[in-house]
Amino acid sequence: MERFRVSGGVSLRGEVRVTGAKNSVLKLMAAALLAEGRTTLTDVPNILDVGFMADVLRRLGCTVGISEGCVTVDVPGEIASAAPYELVRRLRASICVLGPLLARCGKAEVALPGGDNIGSRGLDMHLSGLEQLGATIAVEHGFVVATAPDGLVGTTLRLAYPSVGATENLVTAAVLARGSTVIDNVAREPEIVDLCRMLERMGARLDGVGSSTLEIEGVDQLHATSHRTVPDRIVAATWAFAAVMTQGDVVVRNGRAEHLVLPLDKLASTGAQIDVLSDGFRVSMSQRPRCVDAVTLPYPGFPTDLQPMVLALNAIGEGTAMVTENVFESRFMFVNELARLGADVHLDGHHAVVRGRPRLSGAPVVATDIRAGAGLVLAGLVGEGETLVDDAHHVDRGYPDLVGQLSGLGARIVREHVADRMAE
Protein backbone atom coordinates (compact mmCIF):
# COMPACT_ATOMS: atom_id res chain seq x y z
CA MET A 1 0.00 0.00 0.00
CA GLU A 2 1.24 3.48 -0.88
CA ARG A 3 0.05 7.00 -0.25
CA PHE A 4 0.75 10.60 -1.14
CA ARG A 5 2.19 13.02 1.40
CA VAL A 6 1.18 16.55 0.41
CA SER A 7 2.43 19.75 2.03
CA GLY A 8 0.20 22.76 1.36
CA GLY A 9 0.89 26.40 0.77
CA VAL A 10 2.59 26.45 -2.64
CA SER A 11 1.25 28.21 -5.74
CA LEU A 12 1.62 25.98 -8.78
CA ARG A 13 3.53 27.56 -11.65
CA GLY A 14 4.95 26.28 -14.90
CA GLU A 15 3.95 23.94 -17.71
CA VAL A 16 2.51 20.44 -17.77
CA ARG A 17 1.69 18.21 -20.76
CA VAL A 18 -1.41 16.06 -21.00
CA THR A 19 -1.20 12.65 -22.69
CA GLY A 20 -3.98 10.53 -24.19
CA ALA A 21 -7.26 9.98 -22.40
CA LYS A 22 -7.73 7.02 -20.07
CA ASN A 23 -11.42 6.98 -20.98
CA SER A 24 -10.51 6.60 -24.65
CA VAL A 25 -7.41 4.43 -24.91
CA LEU A 26 -8.96 1.48 -23.07
CA LYS A 27 -11.85 1.41 -25.55
CA LEU A 28 -9.47 1.82 -28.50
CA MET A 29 -7.53 -1.20 -27.28
CA ALA A 30 -10.74 -3.23 -27.11
CA ALA A 31 -11.79 -2.07 -30.58
CA ALA A 32 -8.53 -3.47 -31.97
CA LEU A 33 -10.16 -6.91 -31.54
CA LEU A 34 -12.37 -6.13 -34.54
CA ALA A 35 -9.57 -6.63 -37.08
CA GLU A 36 -6.79 -9.12 -37.61
CA GLY A 37 -3.30 -7.61 -37.68
CA ARG A 38 -1.36 -5.01 -35.71
CA THR A 39 -3.11 -1.91 -34.42
CA THR A 40 -0.83 0.80 -33.00
CA LEU A 41 -1.99 3.43 -30.54
CA THR A 42 0.15 6.45 -29.72
CA ASP A 43 0.12 9.13 -27.00
CA VAL A 44 -0.97 6.45 -24.58
CA PRO A 45 -0.88 7.42 -20.87
CA ASN A 46 1.39 5.45 -18.53
CA ILE A 47 -1.36 4.33 -16.14
CA LEU A 48 -2.26 1.07 -14.43
CA ASP A 49 -5.48 0.56 -16.38
CA VAL A 50 -3.61 0.25 -19.68
CA GLY A 51 -1.73 -2.72 -18.24
CA PHE A 52 -4.97 -4.23 -16.96
CA MET A 53 -6.59 -3.98 -20.40
CA ALA A 54 -3.46 -5.44 -22.00
CA ASP A 55 -3.83 -8.48 -19.73
CA VAL A 56 -7.46 -8.92 -20.85
CA LEU A 57 -6.45 -8.78 -24.52
CA ARG A 58 -3.60 -11.23 -23.99
CA ARG A 59 -6.02 -13.72 -22.44
CA LEU A 60 -8.12 -13.38 -25.59
CA GLY A 61 -5.13 -14.43 -27.70
CA CYS A 62 -3.57 -11.09 -28.66
CA THR A 63 0.05 -10.08 -28.32
CA VAL A 64 0.26 -6.68 -26.65
CA GLY A 65 3.34 -4.49 -26.47
CA ILE A 66 3.60 -1.44 -24.23
CA SER A 67 6.43 1.06 -24.60
CA GLU A 68 6.78 4.76 -23.80
CA GLY A 69 3.56 6.33 -25.03
CA CYS A 70 2.74 3.50 -27.46
CA VAL A 71 0.67 0.31 -27.39
CA THR A 72 0.66 -2.31 -30.13
CA VAL A 73 -2.05 -4.96 -30.30
CA ASP A 74 -1.39 -7.91 -32.59
CA VAL A 75 -4.72 -9.64 -33.17
CA PRO A 76 -4.67 -13.20 -34.58
CA GLY A 77 -7.08 -14.60 -37.15
CA GLU A 78 -8.96 -16.42 -34.43
CA ILE A 79 -9.40 -15.02 -30.95
CA ALA A 80 -10.85 -16.41 -27.75
CA SER A 81 -14.29 -15.20 -26.78
CA ALA A 82 -14.18 -15.44 -22.97
CA ALA A 83 -12.85 -12.71 -20.64
CA PRO A 84 -12.39 -14.20 -17.15
CA TYR A 85 -13.40 -12.69 -13.84
CA GLU A 86 -9.90 -12.51 -12.33
CA LEU A 87 -8.96 -9.97 -15.01
CA VAL A 88 -12.27 -8.18 -15.60
CA ARG A 89 -12.88 -7.52 -11.90
CA ARG A 90 -9.94 -5.07 -11.85
CA LEU A 91 -11.24 -2.87 -14.63
CA ARG A 92 -14.77 -1.64 -15.28
CA ALA A 93 -13.85 -0.65 -18.84
CA SER A 94 -13.13 -4.29 -19.74
CA ILE A 95 -16.86 -4.74 -20.41
CA CYS A 96 -16.19 -2.87 -23.66
CA VAL A 97 -14.74 -6.08 -25.17
CA LEU A 98 -18.31 -7.44 -25.27
CA GLY A 99 -19.33 -5.66 -28.49
CA PRO A 100 -16.13 -6.43 -30.46
CA LEU A 101 -16.08 -10.09 -29.38
CA LEU A 102 -19.71 -10.61 -30.31
CA ALA A 103 -19.25 -8.93 -33.68
CA ARG A 104 -16.02 -10.75 -34.50
CA CYS A 105 -16.66 -14.23 -33.02
CA GLY A 106 -20.44 -14.48 -32.94
CA LYS A 107 -20.20 -15.15 -29.22
CA ALA A 108 -18.83 -13.55 -26.08
CA GLU A 109 -18.53 -14.54 -22.45
CA VAL A 110 -17.48 -11.61 -20.28
CA ALA A 111 -17.45 -11.53 -16.50
CA LEU A 112 -19.47 -8.78 -14.88
CA PRO A 113 -16.90 -6.04 -14.26
CA GLY A 114 -15.49 -4.38 -11.17
CA GLY A 115 -13.97 -0.90 -11.05
CA ASP A 116 -14.47 2.24 -9.01
CA ASN A 117 -17.01 2.27 -6.20
CA ILE A 118 -18.93 5.34 -7.32
CA GLY A 119 -22.42 3.91 -7.83
CA SER A 120 -24.44 1.40 -9.77
CA ARG A 121 -23.65 1.29 -13.46
CA GLY A 122 -25.93 -1.41 -14.78
CA LEU A 123 -25.54 -3.08 -18.15
CA ASP A 124 -29.23 -3.06 -19.08
CA MET A 125 -28.79 -0.71 -22.05
CA HIS A 126 -25.74 -2.63 -23.29
CA LEU A 127 -27.59 -5.94 -23.25
CA SER A 128 -30.92 -4.65 -24.54
CA GLY A 129 -29.22 -2.96 -27.47
CA LEU A 130 -27.25 -6.08 -28.38
CA GLU A 131 -30.46 -8.11 -28.23
CA GLN A 132 -32.07 -5.69 -30.67
CA LEU A 133 -29.10 -6.31 -32.98
CA GLY A 134 -29.99 -10.01 -32.93
CA ALA A 135 -27.94 -11.41 -30.06
CA THR A 136 -29.19 -13.85 -27.46
CA ILE A 137 -28.14 -12.68 -23.99
CA ALA A 138 -28.02 -14.46 -20.65
CA VAL A 139 -26.37 -13.65 -17.33
CA GLU A 140 -25.06 -16.87 -15.81
CA HIS A 141 -22.77 -17.43 -12.82
CA GLY A 142 -21.52 -13.85 -12.89
CA PHE A 143 -20.91 -13.78 -16.65
CA VAL A 144 -22.65 -12.07 -19.55
CA VAL A 145 -23.07 -14.77 -22.18
CA ALA A 146 -23.95 -13.40 -25.63
CA THR A 147 -24.37 -15.40 -28.82
CA ALA A 148 -25.13 -14.48 -32.43
CA PRO A 149 -24.07 -17.53 -34.48
CA ASP A 150 -25.56 -16.14 -37.68
CA GLY A 151 -24.13 -12.67 -37.11
CA LEU A 152 -25.70 -9.42 -35.99
CA VAL A 153 -28.30 -7.55 -38.03
CA GLY A 154 -28.67 -3.78 -38.25
CA THR A 155 -31.67 -2.15 -36.66
CA THR A 156 -32.94 1.14 -35.24
CA LEU A 157 -32.70 1.64 -31.50
CA ARG A 158 -32.73 4.40 -28.92
CA LEU A 159 -30.83 4.58 -25.66
CA ALA A 160 -32.88 5.58 -22.63
CA TYR A 161 -29.85 7.54 -21.41
CA PRO A 162 -26.72 8.65 -23.30
CA SER A 163 -24.54 6.00 -21.68
CA VAL A 164 -20.90 6.07 -22.73
CA GLY A 165 -20.35 2.36 -22.18
CA ALA A 166 -23.53 1.29 -23.96
CA THR A 167 -22.73 3.56 -26.91
CA GLU A 168 -19.25 2.02 -27.19
CA ASN A 169 -20.46 -1.57 -27.08
CA LEU A 170 -23.28 -1.00 -29.55
CA VAL A 171 -21.16 0.91 -32.05
CA THR A 172 -18.37 -1.68 -32.01
CA ALA A 173 -20.95 -4.43 -32.48
CA ALA A 174 -22.85 -2.65 -35.27
CA VAL A 175 -19.83 -1.92 -37.49
CA LEU A 176 -19.74 -5.59 -38.54
CA ALA A 177 -23.51 -6.19 -38.52
CA ARG A 178 -25.41 -6.83 -41.75
CA GLY A 179 -27.24 -3.77 -43.02
CA SER A 180 -27.75 -0.38 -41.41
CA THR A 181 -27.99 0.51 -37.73
CA VAL A 182 -29.31 3.78 -36.34
CA ILE A 183 -28.64 4.52 -32.66
CA ASP A 184 -30.40 7.53 -31.20
CA ASN A 185 -29.51 9.40 -27.97
CA VAL A 186 -25.90 8.20 -28.00
CA ALA A 187 -23.19 9.64 -25.80
CA ARG A 188 -21.31 12.56 -27.39
CA GLU A 189 -18.14 12.67 -25.29
CA PRO A 190 -14.87 13.43 -27.12
CA GLU A 191 -13.78 9.89 -26.24
CA ILE A 192 -16.76 8.50 -28.20
CA VAL A 193 -15.77 10.65 -31.16
CA ASP A 194 -12.20 9.35 -30.82
CA LEU A 195 -13.41 5.74 -30.93
CA CYS A 196 -15.53 6.45 -34.00
CA ARG A 197 -12.61 8.11 -35.79
CA MET A 198 -10.44 5.06 -35.16
CA LEU A 199 -13.22 2.76 -36.42
CA GLU A 200 -13.41 4.87 -39.58
CA ARG A 201 -9.65 4.41 -40.01
CA MET A 202 -10.28 0.68 -39.76
CA GLY A 203 -12.81 0.86 -42.59
CA ALA A 204 -16.08 1.32 -40.68
CA ARG A 205 -18.80 3.45 -42.25
CA LEU A 206 -20.33 5.90 -39.80
CA ASP A 207 -22.35 9.05 -40.14
CA GLY A 208 -23.33 11.57 -37.46
CA VAL A 209 -20.16 11.26 -35.39
CA GLY A 210 -20.29 13.83 -32.59
CA SER A 211 -24.07 14.19 -32.75
CA SER A 212 -26.76 12.44 -30.71
CA THR A 213 -27.64 10.07 -33.57
CA LEU A 214 -25.20 7.64 -35.16
CA GLU A 215 -25.87 5.86 -38.45
CA ILE A 216 -23.72 2.82 -39.12
CA GLU A 217 -23.52 0.85 -42.35
CA GLY A 218 -22.13 -2.58 -41.56
CA VAL A 219 -19.11 -3.89 -43.48
CA ASP A 220 -17.81 -7.44 -43.95
CA GLN A 221 -14.47 -6.83 -42.29
CA LEU A 222 -12.20 -4.17 -40.87
CA HIS A 223 -8.44 -3.75 -41.03
CA ALA A 224 -5.82 -2.89 -38.42
CA THR A 225 -4.70 0.72 -38.21
CA SER A 226 -2.67 3.32 -36.34
CA HIS A 227 -4.32 6.01 -34.24
CA ARG A 228 -3.31 8.82 -31.88
CA THR A 229 -5.35 8.93 -28.67
CA VAL A 230 -7.33 12.09 -27.95
CA PRO A 231 -5.86 14.18 -25.07
CA ASP A 232 -7.27 13.55 -21.60
CA ARG A 233 -9.69 16.38 -20.87
CA ILE A 234 -10.22 15.29 -17.25
CA VAL A 235 -6.51 15.36 -16.44
CA ALA A 236 -6.19 18.68 -18.27
CA ALA A 237 -9.04 20.14 -16.22
CA THR A 238 -7.52 18.78 -13.00
CA TRP A 239 -4.41 20.90 -13.61
CA ALA A 240 -6.65 23.88 -14.36
CA PHE A 241 -8.49 23.48 -11.05
CA ALA A 242 -5.17 23.06 -9.24
CA ALA A 243 -3.92 26.35 -10.70
CA VAL A 244 -7.02 28.20 -9.53
CA MET A 245 -7.09 26.66 -6.05
CA THR A 246 -3.42 27.43 -5.38
CA GLN A 247 -3.61 30.90 -6.96
CA GLY A 248 -1.02 29.82 -9.48
CA ASP A 249 -0.22 30.13 -13.17
CA VAL A 250 -0.16 26.91 -15.22
CA VAL A 251 0.10 26.24 -18.95
CA VAL A 252 -1.56 22.93 -19.93
CA ARG A 253 0.07 21.71 -23.13
CA ASN A 254 -1.94 19.39 -25.41
CA GLY A 255 -5.10 20.26 -23.49
CA ARG A 256 -8.05 20.97 -25.74
CA ALA A 257 -10.09 23.89 -24.49
CA GLU A 258 -12.92 23.03 -26.89
CA HIS A 259 -13.48 19.82 -24.90
CA LEU A 260 -13.72 21.78 -21.63
CA VAL A 261 -15.96 24.70 -22.49
CA LEU A 262 -18.18 24.47 -19.40
CA PRO A 263 -15.45 23.62 -16.82
CA LEU A 264 -13.22 26.44 -18.06
CA ASP A 265 -16.20 28.79 -18.02
CA LYS A 266 -16.82 27.80 -14.40
CA LEU A 267 -13.19 28.56 -13.57
CA ALA A 268 -13.49 31.95 -15.26
CA SER A 269 -16.48 32.60 -12.99
CA THR A 270 -14.25 32.04 -9.96
CA GLY A 271 -12.13 34.98 -11.12
CA ALA A 272 -9.46 33.05 -13.01
CA GLN A 273 -7.87 34.20 -16.26
CA ILE A 274 -8.22 31.61 -19.05
CA ASP A 275 -6.17 31.96 -22.22
CA VAL A 276 -6.53 29.55 -25.13
CA LEU A 277 -3.21 28.78 -26.81
CA SER A 278 -2.35 27.09 -30.10
CA ASP A 279 -1.31 23.91 -28.29
CA GLY A 280 -3.30 24.07 -25.07
CA PHE A 281 -4.47 26.69 -22.60
CA ARG A 282 -3.22 28.76 -19.67
CA VAL A 283 -4.95 29.25 -16.33
CA SER A 284 -3.83 31.93 -13.88
CA MET A 285 -5.32 33.16 -10.61
CA SER A 286 -4.24 36.02 -8.35
CA GLN A 287 -6.88 35.96 -5.61
CA ARG A 288 -9.04 33.64 -3.53
CA PRO A 289 -11.53 32.01 -5.94
CA ARG A 290 -15.24 32.61 -5.75
CA CYS A 291 -17.45 29.57 -5.17
CA VAL A 292 -19.37 28.28 -8.21
CA ASP A 293 -22.45 26.11 -8.62
CA ALA A 294 -22.10 23.00 -10.76
CA VAL A 295 -24.51 20.33 -12.04
CA THR A 296 -23.00 17.15 -13.47
CA LEU A 297 -24.52 15.96 -16.74
CA PRO A 298 -23.48 13.95 -19.81
CA TYR A 299 -21.26 15.78 -22.27
CA PRO A 300 -21.32 18.66 -23.09
CA GLY A 301 -22.47 19.20 -19.51
CA PHE A 302 -20.18 19.46 -16.50
CA PRO A 303 -18.31 16.13 -16.19
CA THR A 304 -19.03 13.94 -13.19
CA ASP A 305 -15.30 13.11 -13.14
CA LEU A 306 -14.63 16.73 -12.15
CA GLN A 307 -17.16 16.81 -9.34
CA PRO A 308 -14.51 16.18 -6.63
CA MET A 309 -12.41 19.02 -8.03
CA VAL A 310 -15.20 21.58 -7.95
CA LEU A 311 -16.12 20.49 -4.42
CA ALA A 312 -12.51 20.94 -3.33
CA LEU A 313 -12.33 24.36 -4.98
CA ASN A 314 -15.56 25.50 -3.34
CA ALA A 315 -14.28 24.27 0.03
CA ILE A 316 -11.67 27.07 0.00
CA GLY A 317 -13.65 29.52 -2.12
CA GLU A 318 -15.37 32.74 -1.17
CA GLY A 319 -19.10 32.36 -0.62
CA THR A 320 -21.47 29.37 -0.81
CA ALA A 321 -22.29 27.09 -3.73
CA MET A 322 -24.31 24.01 -4.56
CA VAL A 323 -22.96 21.00 -6.47
CA THR A 324 -25.53 18.58 -7.88
CA GLU A 325 -24.57 15.03 -8.90
CA ASN A 326 -26.82 13.57 -11.61
CA VAL A 327 -24.63 10.76 -12.98
CA PHE A 328 -23.22 8.54 -10.21
CA GLU A 329 -25.17 8.41 -6.97
CA SER A 330 -22.26 7.27 -4.77
CA ARG A 331 -19.73 9.87 -5.90
CA PHE A 332 -20.43 11.96 -2.80
CA MET A 333 -18.46 9.39 -0.76
CA PHE A 334 -15.64 11.87 -1.40
CA VAL A 335 -17.37 14.43 0.83
CA ASN A 336 -16.65 12.50 4.03
CA GLU A 337 -12.93 12.58 3.32
CA LEU A 338 -12.99 16.25 2.30
CA ALA A 339 -14.72 17.06 5.60
CA ARG A 340 -11.75 15.54 7.44
CA LEU A 341 -9.68 18.36 5.96
CA GLY A 342 -12.05 20.93 7.44
CA ALA A 343 -14.42 21.48 4.52
CA ASP A 344 -17.94 22.69 5.36
CA VAL A 345 -20.13 20.49 3.16
CA HIS A 346 -23.72 19.45 3.81
CA LEU A 347 -25.43 16.74 1.75
CA ASP A 348 -29.10 16.63 0.80
CA GLY A 349 -29.79 13.75 -1.57
CA HIS A 350 -27.82 14.38 -4.74
CA HIS A 351 -27.02 17.97 -3.73
CA ALA A 352 -24.00 19.20 -1.78
CA VAL A 353 -23.99 22.68 -0.28
CA VAL A 354 -20.47 23.98 0.27
CA ARG A 355 -19.59 26.99 2.39
CA GLY A 356 -16.12 28.14 1.55
CA ARG A 357 -13.48 28.61 4.21
CA PRO A 358 -10.23 30.58 3.93
CA ARG A 359 -8.14 27.43 4.35
CA LEU A 360 -8.23 23.71 4.99
CA SER A 361 -6.08 21.74 7.41
CA GLY A 362 -4.01 18.67 6.63
CA ALA A 363 -5.17 15.27 7.86
CA PRO A 364 -5.06 11.58 6.88
CA VAL A 365 -7.65 10.74 4.20
CA VAL A 366 -8.41 7.84 1.88
CA ALA A 367 -8.89 7.86 -1.89
CA THR A 368 -12.04 5.88 -2.75
CA ASP A 369 -11.69 6.19 -6.53
CA ILE A 370 -9.50 7.81 -9.18
CA ARG A 371 -11.05 11.27 -9.18
CA ALA A 372 -11.69 11.39 -5.44
CA GLY A 373 -8.00 10.69 -4.89
CA ALA A 374 -7.00 13.49 -7.24
CA GLY A 375 -9.47 15.85 -5.57
CA LEU A 376 -7.99 15.07 -2.15
CA VAL A 377 -4.48 15.76 -3.42
CA LEU A 378 -5.69 19.15 -4.72
CA ALA A 379 -7.29 19.87 -1.36
CA GLY A 380 -4.01 18.95 0.32
CA LEU A 381 -2.21 21.51 -1.82
CA VAL A 382 -4.23 24.27 -0.11
CA GLY A 383 -4.27 22.76 3.37
CA GLU A 384 -2.17 23.87 6.33
CA GLY A 385 0.38 21.24 7.27
CA GLU A 386 0.50 17.79 5.71
CA THR A 387 -2.24 15.74 4.07
CA LEU A 388 -1.76 11.99 3.73
CA VAL A 389 -3.82 10.43 0.92
CA ASP A 390 -3.97 6.66 1.33
CA ASP A 391 -4.72 4.13 -1.43
CA ALA A 392 -2.66 5.95 -4.04
CA HIS A 393 -3.18 3.05 -6.45
CA HIS A 394 -6.63 4.44 -7.31
CA VAL A 395 -5.06 7.64 -8.62
CA ASP A 396 -2.45 5.66 -10.56
CA ARG A 397 -5.28 4.21 -12.65
CA GLY A 398 -6.00 7.57 -14.25
CA TYR A 399 -3.10 10.00 -13.69
CA PRO A 400 0.35 9.25 -15.15
CA ASP A 401 3.17 10.27 -12.79
CA LEU A 402 1.02 12.52 -10.60
CA VAL A 403 3.87 13.19 -8.19
CA GLY A 404 6.35 14.04 -10.94
CA GLN A 405 4.00 16.36 -12.78
CA LEU A 406 2.88 18.21 -9.65
CA SER A 407 6.48 18.48 -8.41
CA GLY A 408 7.39 20.01 -11.76
CA LEU A 409 4.86 22.75 -11.02
CA GLY A 410 6.39 23.40 -7.60
CA ALA A 411 4.14 21.27 -5.41
CA ARG A 412 5.56 19.62 -2.31
CA ILE A 413 4.36 16.07 -2.71
CA VAL A 414 6.03 12.68 -2.30
CA ARG A 415 4.92 9.09 -2.58
CA GLU A 416 5.63 6.72 0.28
CA HIS A 417 4.97 3.17 1.38
CA VAL A 418 2.53 3.03 4.25
CA ALA A 419 4.74 0.43 5.95
CA ASP A 420 7.59 2.97 5.99
CA ARG A 421 5.44 5.40 7.95
CA MET A 422 4.24 2.72 10.38
CA ALA A 423 7.82 1.82 11.15
CA GLU A 424 8.71 5.39 12.16
FENUR-V953935 format. One record per residue. N is the residue number from 0. SS is DSSP state (a for helix, b for strand, c for the rest). OMEGA is omega as a letter, one per 40 degrees, with the letter a starting at -180 (999 if undefined). BURIAL is b if it has 16 or more other C-alpha atoms within 10 Angstrom, else e. Layout:
N,SS,OMEGA,BURIAL ; N,SS,OMEGA,BURIAL
//
This chain:
0,c,i,e ; 1,b,i,b ; 2,b,i,b ; 3,b,i,b ; 4,b,a,b ; 5,b,i,b ; 6,b,a,b ; 7,c,i,b ; 8,c,a,b ; 9,c,i,b ; 10,c,a,b ; 11,c,i,b ; 12,b,i,b ; 13,b,a,e ; 14,b,i,b ; 15,b,a,b ; 16,b,i,b ; 17,c,i,b ; 18,c,a,b ; 19,b,a,b ; 20,c,i,b ; 21,a,a,b ; 22,a,i,b ; 23,a,a,b ; 24,a,i,b ; 25,a,i,b ; 26,a,i,b ; 27,a,i,b ; 28,a,i,b ; 29,a,a,b ; 30,a,i,b ; 31,a,i,b ; 32,a,a,b ; 33,a,a,b ; 34,c,i,b ; 35,c,i,b ; 36,b,a,b ; 37,b,i,b ; 38,b,a,b ; 39,b,i,b ; 40,b,i,b ; 41,b,a,b ; 42,c,a,b ; 43,c,a,b ; 44,c,i,b ; 45,c,a,b ; 46,c,a,b ; 47,a,a,b ; 48,a,i,b ; 49,a,i,b ; 50,a,i,b ; 51,a,i,b ; 52,a,i,b ; 53,a,i,b ; 54,a,i,b ; 55,a,a,b ; 56,a,i,b ; 57,a,i,b ; 58,a,i,b ; 59,c,i,b ; 60,c,a,b ; 61,c,i,b ; 62,b,a,b ; 63,b,i,b ; 64,b,i,e ; 65,b,i,e ; 66,b,a,e ; 67,c,i,e ; 68,c,a,e ; 69,b,i,b ; 70,b,i,b ; 71,b,i,b ; 72,b,i,b ; 73,b,a,b ; 74,b,a,b ; 75,c,i,b ; 76,c,i,e ; 77,c,a,e ; 78,c,i,b ; 79,c,a,b ; 80,c,a,b ; 81,b,i,b ; 82,b,a,b ; 83,c,a,b ; 84,a,a,b ; 85,a,i,e ; 86,a,a,b ; 87,a,a,b ; 88,c,a,b ; 89,c,a,b ; 90,c,i,b ; 91,a,a,b ; 92,a,a,b ; 93,a,i,b ; 94,a,a,b ; 95,a,i,b ; 96,a,a,b ; 97,a,a,b ; 98,a,i,b ; 99,a,i,b ; 100,a,a,b ; 101,a,a,b ; 102,a,a,b ; 103,a,a,b ; 104,a,a,b ; 105,c,i,b ; 106,b,i,b ; 107,b,i,b ; 108,b,a,b ; 109,b,i,b ; 110,b,i,b ; 111,c,a,b ; 112,c,i,b ; 113,c,i,b ; 114,c,a,e ; 115,c,i,e ; 116,c,a,e ; 117,c,i,b ; 118,c,a,e ; 119,c,i,e ; 120,c,a,e ; 121,c,a,e ; 122,c,a,e ; 123,a,a,e ; 124,a,i,b ; 125,a,a,b ; 126,a,i,b ; 127,a,i,b ; 128,a,i,b ; 129,a,i,b ; 130,a,i,b ; 131,a,i,e ; 132,c,i,b ; 133,c,a,b ; 134,c,i,b ; 135,b,a,b ; 136,b,i,b ; 137,b,i,e ; 138,b,a,e ; 139,b,i,e ; 140,c,i,e ; 141,c,i,e ; 142,b,i,b ; 143,b,i,b ; 144,b,a,b ; 145,b,i,b ; 146,b,i,b ; 147,c,a,b ; 148,c,i,e ; 149,c,i,e ; 150,c,i,b ; 151,c,a,b ; 152,b,a,b ; 153,c,a,b ; 154,c,i,b ; 155,b,a,e ; 156,b,a,b ; 157,b,i,e ; 158,c,i,b ; 159,c,a,e ; 160,c,a,e ; 161,c,a,b ; 162,c,i,b ; 163,a,a,b ; 164,a,i,b ; 165,a,i,b ; 166,a,a,b ; 167,a,a,b ; 168,a,a,b ; 169,a,i,b ; 170,a,a,b ; 171,a,i,b ; 172,a,a,b ; 173,a,a,b ; 174,c,i,b ; 175,c,i,b ; 176,c,i,b ; 177,b,i,b ; 178,c,a,e ; 179,b,i,b ; 180,b,i,b ; 181,b,i,b ; 182,b,a,b ; 183,b,i,b ; 184,c,i,b ; 185,c,i,b ; 186,c,a,b ; 187,c,a,b ; 188,c,i,b ; 189,a,i,b ; 190,a,i,b ; 191,a,i,b ; 192,a,i,b ; 193,a,i,b ; 194,a,a,b ; 195,a,i,b ; 196,a,i,b ; 197,a,i,b ; 198,a,i,b ; 199,a,i,b ; 200,a,a,b ; 201,c,i,b ; 202,c,i,b ; 203,c,a,b ; 204,b,a,b ; 205,b,i,b ; 206,b,i,e ; 207,c,a,e ; 208,c,a,b ; 209,c,i,b ; 210,c,a,e ; 211,c,i,e ; 212,b,i,b ; 213,b,i,b ; 214,b,a,b ; 215,b,i,b ; 216,b,a,b ; 217,c,i,b ; 218,c,a,b ; 219,c,i,e ; 220,c,i,e ; 221,c,i,b ; 222,c,i,b ; 223,c,a,b ; 224,c,i,b ; 225,b,a,e ; 226,b,i,b ; 227,b,a,b ; 228,c,i,b ; 229,c,i,b ; 230,b,a,b ; 231,c,a,b ; 232,a,a,b ; 233,a,i,b ; 234,a,i,b ; 235,a,i,b ; 236,a,i,b ; 237,a,i,b ; 238,a,i,b ; 239,a,i,b ; 240,a,i,b ; 241,a,i,b ; 242,a,a,b ; 243,a,a,b ; 244,a,a,b ; 245,c,a,b ; 246,c,a,b ; 247,c,a,b ; 248,b,a,b ; 249,b,i,b ; 250,b,a,b ; 251,b,i,b ; 252,b,a,b ; 253,c,i,b ; 254,c,a,b ; 255,c,a,b ; 256,a,a,b ; 257,a,i,e ; 258,a,a,b ; 259,c,a,b ; 260,a,a,e ; 261,a,i,b ; 262,a,i,b ; 263,a,i,b ; 264,a,i,e ; 265,a,i,b ; 266,a,i,b ; 267,a,i,b ; 268,a,i,e ; 269,c,a,b ; 270,c,a,b ; 271,c,i,b ; 272,b,i,b ; 273,b,i,b ; 274,b,i,e ; 275,b,a,e ; 276,b,a,e ; 277,c,a,e ; 278,c,i,e ; 279,b,i,b ; 280,b,a,b ; 281,b,i,b ; 282,b,i,b ; 283,b,a,b ; 284,c,a,b ; 285,c,a,e ; 286,c,i,e ; 287,c,a,b ; 288,c,i,b ; 289,b,i,b ; 290,c,i,b ; 291,c,i,b ; 292,c,i,b ; 293,b,i,b ; 294,b,a,b ; 295,b,a,b ; 296,c,i,e ; 297,c,i,b ; 298,c,e,b ; 299,c,i,b ; 300,c,a,e ; 301,b,a,b ; 302,c,i,b ; 303,a,i,b ; 304,a,i,b ; 305,a,i,b ; 306,a,i,b ; 307,a,a,b ; 308,a,a,b ; 309,a,i,b ; 310,a,i,b ; 311,a,i,b ; 312,a,a,b ; 313,a,a,b ; 314,a,i,b ; 315,c,a,b ; 316,c,i,b ; 317,b,i,b ; 318,c,a,e ; 319,b,a,b ; 320,b,i,b ; 321,b,i,b ; 322,b,a,b ; 323,b,a,b ; 324,c,a,b ; 325,c,a,e ; 326,c,a,b ; 327,c,a,b ; 328,c,a,e ; 329,c,a,e ; 330,c,i,b ; 331,c,i,b ; 332,a,i,b ; 333,a,a,b ; 334,a,a,b ; 335,a,i,e ; 336,a,i,b ; 337,a,i,b ; 338,a,i,b ; 339,a,i,e ; 340,c,i,b ; 341,c,a,b ; 342,c,i,b ; 343,b,a,b ; 344,b,i,b ; 345,b,a,e ; 346,b,i,e ; 347,b,a,e ; 348,c,i,e ; 349,c,i,b ; 350,b,i,b ; 351,b,i,b ; 352,b,a,b ; 353,b,i,b ; 354,b,a,b ; 355,c,i,b ; 356,c,a,b ; 357,c,a,e ; 358,c,i,b ; 359,b,i,b ; 360,b,a,b ; 361,c,i,b ; 362,c,i,b ; 363,b,i,b ; 364,b,a,b ; 365,b,i,b ; 366,c,a,b ; 367,c,i,b ; 368,c,a,b ; 369,a,a,b ; 370,a,i,b ; 371,a,i,b ; 372,a,i,b ; 373,a,i,b ; 374,a,i,b ; 375,a,i,b ; 376,a,i,b ; 377,a,i,b ; 378,a,i,b ; 379,a,i,b ; 380,a,a,b ; 381,c,i,b ; 382,b,i,b ; 383,b,a,b ; 384,c,a,e ; 385,b,i,b ; 386,b,i,b ; 387,b,a,b ; 388,b,i,b ; 389,b,i,b ; 390,c,a,b ; 391,c,a,b ; 392,a,i,b ; 393,a,a,b ; 394,a,i,b ; 395,a,a,b ; 396,c,a,b ; 397,c,a,b ; 398,c,i,b ; 399,c,i,b ; 400,c,a,e ; 401,a,a,b ; 402,a,a,b ; 403,a,a,e ; 404,a,i,b ; 405,a,i,b ; 406,a,i,e ; 407,a,i,e ; 408,c,i,b ; 409,c,a,e ; 410,c,i,b ; 411,b,a,b ; 412,b,i,b ; 413,b,i,b ; 414,b,a,b ; 415,b,i,b ; 416,b,i,e ; 417,a,i,e ; 418,a,i,e ; 419,a,i,e ; 420,a,a,e ; 421,a,a,e ; 422,c,a,e ; 423,c,999,e
//
